[in-house]
Amino acid sequence: MYVQKLYNRRMAAKTERLNLRLTPSQDVVLRRAAEVSGESLSDFVLRHAVLAAEMGLADRRTFVLGETAWRELQKELKRSPRPSPRLRKLLSEPSVLERQ
């Protein structure tokens, strides 16, 4: 439910329209899934389309950077890591799988 509430908050001002063509069997599946989830067809399709798009963008393997952004990235990668006491503590404790 948290994801749905967050999604609804982000999508509050709906001003754009998207039209889709689908087969009768696709229509049946989508309408049934929306009904079972307690959402309108539009909300169901839109929520799942946005989630799929976000996942697709997060899974990108290639990123294109301009020259300035590339130099900034190289500078950050060369910088020495800052010490993190919390990370040091986390890594020094047994993991959940190691605990008895």
C-alpha positions as CSV (number, residue, x, y, z in Angstrom):
1,M,0.0,0.0,0.0
2,Y,2.9,2.4,0.7
3,V,4.0,2.2,-3.0
4,Q,0.4,2.9,-4.1
5,K,0.1,5.9,-1.8
6,L,3.4,7.3,-2.9
7,Y,2.4,6.7,-6.5
8,N,-0.9,8.5,-6.0
9,R,0.8,11.5,-4.4
10,R,3.3,11.8,-7.3
11,M,0.6,11.5,-9.9
12,A,-1.9,13.9,-8.4
13,A,-2.1,16.4,-11.3
14,K,-3.0,14.3,-14.3
15,T,-2.9,16.5,-17.4
16,E,-1.6,14.2,-20.1
17,R,-3.4,11.4,-22.0
18,L,-2.1,8.1,-23.4
19,N,-4.2,5.9,-25.7
20,L,-3.5,2.2,-26.1
21,R,-4.7,-0.5,-28.5
22,L,-5.0,-4.0,-27.1
23,T,-6.5,-7.3,-27.9
24,P,-9.8,-8.5,-26.3
25,S,-7.9,-11.0,-24.2
26,Q,-5.5,-8.3,-22.9
27,D,-8.5,-6.2,-22.1
28,V,-10.0,-9.0,-20.1
29,V,-6.8,-9.6,-18.1
30,L,-6.2,-6.0,-17.3
31,R,-9.8,-5.3,-16.3
32,R,-9.9,-8.4,-14.0
33,A,-6.5,-7.5,-12.4
34,A,-7.7,-3.9,-11.8
35,E,-11.0,-5.2,-10.3
36,V,-9.1,-7.6,-8.0
37,S,-6.8,-4.9,-6.8
38,G,-9.7,-2.5,-6.1
39,E,-8.5,0.1,-8.6
40,S,-9.9,1.7,-11.7
41,L,-8.6,0.3,-14.9
42,S,-6.7,3.5,-15.6
43,D,-5.1,3.7,-12.2
44,F,-4.1,0.0,-12.4
45,V,-2.5,0.3,-15.8
46,L,-0.9,3.6,-15.1
47,R,0.6,2.4,-11.8
48,H,2.0,-0.7,-13.3
49,A,3.3,1.1,-16.4
50,V,5.1,3.7,-14.3
51,L,6.7,1.0,-12.1
52,A,7.8,-1.0,-15.1
53,A,9.3,2.2,-16.7
54,E,11.1,3.0,-13.4
55,M,12.6,-0.5,-13.2
56,G,13.6,-0.3,-16.9
57,L,15.4,2.9,-16.3
58,A,17.1,1.6,-13.1
59,D,18.3,-1.4,-15.1
60,R,20.2,0.6,-17.7
61,R,23.7,-0.5,-18.3
62,T,24.9,2.3,-20.4
63,F,24.9,6.0,-19.5
64,V,26.0,8.7,-21.8
65,L,27.6,11.8,-20.2
66,G,28.7,15.1,-21.6
67,E,32.4,16.1,-21.2
68,T,31.8,18.2,-18.0
69,A,29.7,15.5,-16.3
70,W,32.4,12.9,-17.3
71,R,35.1,15.0,-15.7
72,E,33.0,15.4,-12.5
73,L,32.4,11.7,-12.3
74,Q,36.1,10.9,-12.8
75,K,37.0,13.4,-10.1
76,E,34.5,11.8,-7.6
77,L,35.8,8.3,-8.4
78,K,39.4,9.3,-7.8
79,R,38.5,10.9,-4.4
80,S,39.4,8.9,-1.3
81,P,36.4,7.5,0.4
82,R,35.3,9.2,3.6
83,P,35.4,7.1,6.7
84,S,32.0,5.9,7.9
85,P,31.8,4.7,11.5
86,R,28.4,3.2,10.9
87,L,29.6,1.2,7.9
88,R,32.7,0.1,9.9
89,K,30.4,-1.1,12.7
90,L,28.0,-2.8,10.3
91,L,30.8,-4.7,8.6
92,S,32.5,-5.7,11.9
93,E,29.3,-7.5,13.2
94,P,28.3,-11.0,12.2
95,S,25.7,-11.0,9.4
96,V,22.2,-12.4,10.0
97,L,23.3,-15.6,8.3
98,E,26.3,-15.9,10.6
99,R,24.4,-15.4,13.9
100,Q,23.3,-18.4,15.9
